[in-house]
Amino acid sequence: MKFTLNWLLEHLDTDKSLNEITDKLSMLGLEVEEVTDKSQKLKDFVIAKVVDEKSHPNADRLKILSVDDNSGDIHQVICGAPNAKKNLIGVFAKPGVYIPGIDLKLEVGEIRGEKSYGMMCSERELEISDEHDGIIEIDENVKIGSSFLEWSGLGDPIITIGITPNRADCLGVRGIARDLAASGFGKLKPLKIKEIEGTFESPKQFSISEELNSKKLVPSLTSRYFRGLNNNQSPKWMQQRLIAIGQRPISALVDITNYVMFDLNRPLHAYDGQNISGDKLDIRYAKQNEEITTLNDKQYLLSGDDIIISDAIGADDLAGIMGGARTGVSERTKEMFLEIAIFDPISISKTGRKINLNSDARYRFERGLDQECPRWVHNHVTNLVLDICGGEVSYPQHIGSGTNWNREIKFNVESVLKLTGVEVEENKIIQIFNDLGFEVRKKESTWTVSPPPWRNDIDGPADLVEEIIRIYGYENIPEAKLFDKNVIPKPAINRENKRLNSVKSMLASRGLYESISYSFLSSKDAKKFIEGDLSNLIISNPISSDLDCMRPSLLPNLISSSSRNFKKGFESASIFEVGPTFKGQLPEDQVIKISGIRYGKTGNKDWTNSSREFDWLDVKADVEAVIKLCGMNPSKIQLKRSISDYYHPGRSGIFSLGKNEVARFGEIHPLILEHFNLKTNVVGFEINIENIPLPKKVSSIKKLLILESLQDVKREFSFIIDKTISSGEITRCISSVDKEKIKEVRVFDVYEGEKIDEDKKSFGVTLVLQPREKSFSDDQLEELSKTIINTVSSKLGGFLRD
């Protein structure tokens, strides 16, 4: 929100300095972001007139101007602006003047063989706006040679403040002045509004559809019709204030509507009355796929839940967002139909987000406006229009389903001390409420407080306490220790977060670097990592067209990042990320996962040639390390082949606990790497940490280390089994025979080929057997071996290889 100091003083009677005012604004919660004083930058610019203009002899697009600045000399200026012409009055800078917009000290120059002794300036060169298509044109009623700074009023300091979403009342200068007055920084000046009854019945009327009325989406609307207008330029003081806050003056009627919006936080809309088809404007829901062309000359396709205003031809105003081009006012406008309305904030916000259309009006409507404002502000606007443009006005029309802003909040004065630790006298509390526009009815210690219609954010006693301490002064809150020294505070981090932090540290110790990426990506990338419909993850109003989908997996962003790094010469990398993935739009559809990828070699190239390419066993080891850290034995978790489309079908796997998938790992599918234009082998993993249960007992005491006194025994077997059987299935099958005696099962060889049937393969396994009380006898080992062979045969259909 921008405004000038003198503009603020139109509403606030105060003797405070600029620095005092800006300091107080920040203490009131209206953070001052910038104070701009252009007086030093613009003091050397003067108003000058182009007395002659001719084409440059050596350049088709350049002109030679003769510029008179009333100094007694005529200055030759080379200019390429398309609007440069004879008799134009603009802003002139002599050699030696600093041009702030281009950070240049002007010197005498030579352009295509012709000398240039100065510059006719554009708005961007003076840092007034970004407009640079032409030089500034000034009204003829100005003294040549006078100071541009004094004429423009840009010497008035410009204050920029940040407005939080709940303080819509301070999106107008008067709301800011009200806060300052309540804090003791002067008095709020009363608005001097002359009531104007009107002289005729309006030839145009508004009507609200029954559907909108029943839903109370248009609670209040006031309209007036003006005729006999002279829509010339707005007064200089109004233009100066609009220019100072970055608004371009257009015409008197447009400038009045813009000025009132920033002055009183009251968006208005002005129609050219003669361009309205029919005698009625209907406020209704748009028809499905109905089109509208707005004032920004863009077309929008509407849906059935967008509120529009239409005449006999069709839609011509997006209610609360932007007017239509067909009925917009112009310099030829003689008759104007004025609309001052209250629209439902949620409806305005939904439409604006859906069609991606922002405006100053929408910004205010969706945050909530003073619902009583249409009833009185029409007289203020009418006074401005008649004073500036002349003409006459109709009787006002008031329609709508009726406002419902009245609220009564029960308030106990003791809550101020309880919530803030500050004792504020009752008389001071009442004064603060009254200065802010609140109504107070006292009844012993419990009061009834009614917020004003412009404070839609106040809905509870805590909000009232916040208003009191905000105005009374945050600096009056006493310092206090956060905790009593005899109380041990509860930890702020839970077991799940502790576990995630431990996992991060462990993965970092394994040589992986943590990555942080957006929670969204392109739908084109997301389709490669999801099975089924993607529509539930599409973002309706993305920050970028290539970030239009919530991520179903962490892998695509990691692979995309690796692709960029690989192209920049990073031939090896290991990265991981911990963050949310999404299955749908509900809260329970957000799942925390841990993912990582490795590509390139395990070490730098050296004379020992000890490094090798990362393979799927490396990421399997990463997953097993995470599972061990979480207190589980990886060998006790089911391991099977992965059937995912984005992993290599023969070099990937899945860890699972029953039906719950714990992790996926393996080599990334070549087609996925081709999609991301990554020309190297990549292995990766995904861990669903939420499916790994936390230990039931929480203890910092480690289990006693028990060292067996008897030496273990190793036995090897070679089984012929169907190709469909995985190594994990055979190791689990053998381990289940006797968990007490079988300490470990390892696959040491897998063979397919000669002397083995095509649908079979040979598994070589090593068993580590651990005796407990005494060494195994030969009979015991023979009996255990037979049991293992029979179990493999009955469960997996396997038999010993000859």
Buried (B, 14 or more C-beta within 10 A) or exposed (E): BBBBBBBBBBBBEBEBEEEEBBEBBBBBBBEBEEBBEBEEBBEBBBBBBBBEBEEBEEBEEBBBBBBBBEEEEBBBBBBEBEBBBEEBBBBBBBBEBEBBBBEEEBEEEEBEEBEBBBBBBBBBBBBBBEEBEBBBBBEEEBEBBBBBBEBBBBBBBBBBBEBEEBBBBBBBBBBBBBBBBBBBBBBBBEEEBEEBEBEEEBEBBBEBBEEBBEEEBBBBBBBBBBBEBEBEBBBBEBBBBBBBBEBBBBBBBBBBBBBBBBBBBBBBBBBBBEBBBEEEBBBBBBBEEBEBBBBEEEEBEBBEEBBBBBBEEBBBBBBBBBBBBBBBBEEEBBBBBBBBBBBBBEBBBBBBBBBEBEBBBBBBBBBBBBBBBBBBBBBBBBBBBBEBBBBBBBEBBEBBBEBEBEBEBEBBBEBBEEBBEBEBEEEBBBBBBEBBBBEBEEEEEEBEBBBBBBBBBBEEBEBBBBBBBBBBBBEEEEEEEEEEEEEEEEEEEEEEEEBBEEBBEBBEEBEBEEBEBEBBBBBEBBEBBBEEEBEBBBEEEBEEEEBBBBBBBBBBBBBBBBBEBBEEEEEBBBBBBBBEBBBBEEEEBBBBBBBBBBBBBBEEEEEEEEBEBBBBEBBBBBBBBBBEBBEBEBBEBBBEBBEBEBBBEEBBBBBBBEEEBBBBBBBBBEEBBEBBEBEBBBBBBBBBBEBBEEEEEEEEEEEEEEEEEEEEBEBEBBBBBEEEBBBBBBBBBBBEBEEEBBBBBBBEEEBEEEEBEEEBBBBBBBBBBBBEEEEBEEEBBEEBBEEBBEBBBEBBEBEEBE
